[in-house]
Amino acid sequence: MITLLGGSGYVGGAIRKALDQRELPYRSISRSELDYYQPEKLAAWLQESETQFLINAAGYTGRPNVDACESDKCNCLNGNAILPGRVAEACKEADIPWGQVSSGCIYTGRPAPGEGFTEEDEPNFSFRKDNCSFYSGTKALGEEVLANEENVYIWRLRIPFNELDGARNFLSKLMRYAKLLEAENSITQLDEFANVCIDSWVKQIPYGIYNITNPGHITTRQVAGLITEHGLAPHEFSFFESESDFMQKAAIAPRSNCVLNTDKLEAAGIHMTPIEEALHQALDNWVPEAS
Ligand SMILES: NC(=O)c1ccc[n+]([C@@H]2O[C@H](COP(=O)([O-])OP(=O)(O)OC[C@H]3O[C@@H](n4cnc5c(N)ncnc54)[C@H](OP(=O)(O)O)[C@@H]3O)[C@@H](O)[C@H]2O)c1
């Protein structure tokens, strides 16, 4: 039996869907049913329910975007930095392995021309570097809290998308924003991510940090081009002149744009679809949101 925290959210919903499709027994627990921030309560639940693996997809992202974290710091810190430590305590007490949904937004840029950040690279978009959004800072802290934990997977998700139109989908965001920021990024097909989380445990790959992005990298202009090619562009795309133009006109907190290396996951025997192919699949099968 798997226990899922945050199953009511965007990422947790995709994990629920994957668990359903694979007919794996699980329970999705909400804060309103069980205060999972309290290790003793969570550990008791894990023992009573005979949970074998826990997936923590609970966290705080800010709505409509990360700028909202700048004005709700307590919740953001609690959900992203404190909660992983509490869950670790409970899983240790119940003696079960688990996995934490983390983020690639703890990096900016590339480590060197032509390269992506590996799991060994220290986050360079964090409170320690004093250059980040409050959201990214708390996600980096969340990983730091787990640095010496055993029996835990840290899955780094980055800019999720799939074929389902919606406010949280990267492709929908590009279609809906009036103006776009040109940047190069690694991105993640959300349903593949959900299956990788499950496969980590099913296939018993070594514990530790994994960058879970579709191999390759892509620019905003390239994605906008693919959207146009598929006849899904609602208008002609226009771009901010520069990052500082974007910061001045449309954002409060700095954004992470970065490229991640995916060799470690591949070496563990889990393969993800190359980035352009995954984007084509999503756009070929696009399901517009019901109005
Ligand atoms: N969405 C993205 O673009 C993205 C990208 C990379 C990484 N991530 C990470 O993925 C995880 C899930 O993100 P998401 O987009 O699925 O978020 P979401 O839609 O807001 O869902 C998160 C869930 O976490 C639970 N939760 C626990 N503590 C919370 C708090 N203090 N404030 C708000 N919700 C809280 C809630 O479930 P209950 O109330 O039912 O318990 C909520 O439904 C987060 O750790 C996030 O950092 C997300």
The ligand as an SDF file (V2000), in Angstrom:
LIG
                    3D

 48 52  0  0  0  0  0  0  0  0999 V2000
    3.3280   22.7160  -10.3050 N   0  0  0  0  0  0  0  0  0  0  0  0
    4.5810   22.9380  -10.6800 C   0  0  0  0  0  0  0  0  0  0  0  0
    4.8440   23.6570  -11.6710 O   0  0  0  0  0  0  0  0  0  0  0  0
    5.7210   22.3100   -9.9190 C   0  0  0  0  0  0  0  0  0  0  0  0
    6.9930   22.2870  -10.5020 C   0  0  0  0  0  0  0  0  0  0  0  0
    8.0400   21.6880   -9.7990 C   0  0  0  0  0  0  0  0  0  0  0  0
    7.8160   21.1720   -8.5340 C   0  0  0  0  0  0  0  0  0  0  0  0
    6.5830   21.2370   -7.9770 N   0  0  0  0  0  0  0  0  0  0  0  0
    6.3810   20.7150   -6.6400 C   0  0  0  0  0  0  0  0  0  0  0  0
    5.3430   19.7580   -6.6280 O   0  0  0  0  0  0  0  0  0  0  0  0
    4.6810   19.7670   -5.3590 C   0  0  0  0  0  0  0  0  0  0  0  0
    3.1840   19.8460   -5.6070 C   0  0  0  0  0  0  0  0  0  0  0  0
    2.9060   21.0180   -6.3580 O   0  0  0  0  0  0  0  0  0  0  0  0
    1.4700   21.2650   -7.0120 P   0  0  0  0  0  0  0  0  0  0  0  0
    1.6900   22.1540   -8.1720 O   0  0  0  0  0  0  0  0  0  0  0  0
    0.7640   19.9890   -7.1820 O   0  0  0  0  0  0  0  0  0  0  0  0
    0.7860   22.1080   -5.8540 O   0  0  0  0  0  0  0  0  0  0  0  0
   -0.7770   22.2270   -5.4910 P   0  0  0  0  0  0  0  0  0  0  0  0
   -1.6040   21.9760   -6.6960 O   0  0  0  0  0  0  0  0  0  0  0  0
   -0.9190   23.5200   -4.7850 O   0  0  0  0  0  0  0  0  0  0  0  0
   -1.0220   21.0330   -4.4830 O   0  0  0  0  0  0  0  0  0  0  0  0
   -0.2460   20.8840   -3.3460 C   0  0  0  0  0  0  0  0  0  0  0  0
   -1.0110   20.1350   -2.2890 C   0  0  0  0  0  0  0  0  0  0  0  0
   -0.1960   20.1620   -1.1210 O   0  0  0  0  0  0  0  0  0  0  0  0
   -1.0240   20.1240    0.0260 C   0  0  0  0  0  0  0  0  0  0  0  0
   -0.4410   21.0860    0.9800 N   0  0  0  0  0  0  0  0  0  0  0  0
    0.2500   20.7690    2.0810 C   0  0  0  0  0  0  0  0  0  0  0  0
    0.6950   21.8460    2.7160 N   0  0  0  0  0  0  0  0  0  0  0  0
    0.2620   22.9070    2.0140 C   0  0  0  0  0  0  0  0  0  0  0  0
    0.4040   24.3070    2.1810 C   0  0  0  0  0  0  0  0  0  0  0  0
    1.0790   24.8260    3.2100 N   0  0  0  0  0  0  0  0  0  0  0  0
   -0.1890   25.1160    1.2850 N   0  0  0  0  0  0  0  0  0  0  0  0
   -0.8550   24.6060    0.2310 C   0  0  0  0  0  0  0  0  0  0  0  0
   -1.0030   23.2720   -0.0070 N   0  0  0  0  0  0  0  0  0  0  0  0
   -0.4480   22.4290    0.8880 C   0  0  0  0  0  0  0  0  0  0  0  0
   -2.4430   20.3880   -0.3890 C   0  0  0  0  0  0  0  0  0  0  0  0
   -3.1310   19.1440   -0.2520 O   0  0  0  0  0  0  0  0  0  0  0  0
   -4.1200   18.7960    0.9590 P   0  0  0  0  0  0  0  0  0  0  0  0
   -4.6620   20.0620    1.4830 O   0  0  0  0  0  0  0  0  0  0  0  0
   -5.1570   17.9290    0.2830 O   0  0  0  0  0  0  0  0  0  0  0  0
   -3.3520   18.0290    1.9520 O   0  0  0  0  0  0  0  0  0  0  0  0
   -2.3370   20.7410   -1.8730 C   0  0  0  0  0  0  0  0  0  0  0  0
   -3.3870   20.2050   -2.6440 O   0  0  0  0  0  0  0  0  0  0  0  0
    5.2530   20.9470   -4.5780 C   0  0  0  0  0  0  0  0  0  0  0  0
    6.2260   20.4800   -3.6830 O   0  0  0  0  0  0  0  0  0  0  0  0
    5.9120   21.7850   -5.6700 C   0  0  0  0  0  0  0  0  0  0  0  0
    6.9890   22.5490   -5.1720 O   0  0  0  0  0  0  0  0  0  0  0  0
    5.5100   21.7730   -8.6440 C   0  0  0  0  0  0  0  0  0  0  0  0
  1  2  1  0
  2  3  2  0
  2  4  1  0
  4  5  1  0
  4 48  2  0
  5  6  2  0
  6  7  1  0
  7  8  2  0
  8  9  1  0
  8 48  1  0
  9 10  1  0
  9 46  1  0
 10 11  1  0
 11 12  1  0
 11 44  1  0
 12 13  1  0
 13 14  1  0
 14 15  2  0
 14 16  1  0
 14 17  1  0
 17 18  1  0
 18 19  2  0
 18 20  1  0
 18 21  1  0
 21 22  1  0
 22 23  1  0
 23 24  1  0
 23 42  1  0
 24 25  1  0
 25 26  1  0
 25 36  1  0
 26 27  1  0
 26 35  1  0
 27 28  2  0
 28 29  1  0
 29 30  1  0
 29 35  2  0
 30 31  1  0
 30 32  2  0
 32 33  1  0
 33 34  2  0
 34 35  1  0
 36 37  1  0
 36 42  1  0
 37 38  1  0
 38 39  2  0
 38 40  1  0
 38 41  1  0
 42 43  1  0
 44 45  1  0
 44 46  1  0
 46 47  1  0
M  CHG  2   8   1  16  -1
M  END
$$$$
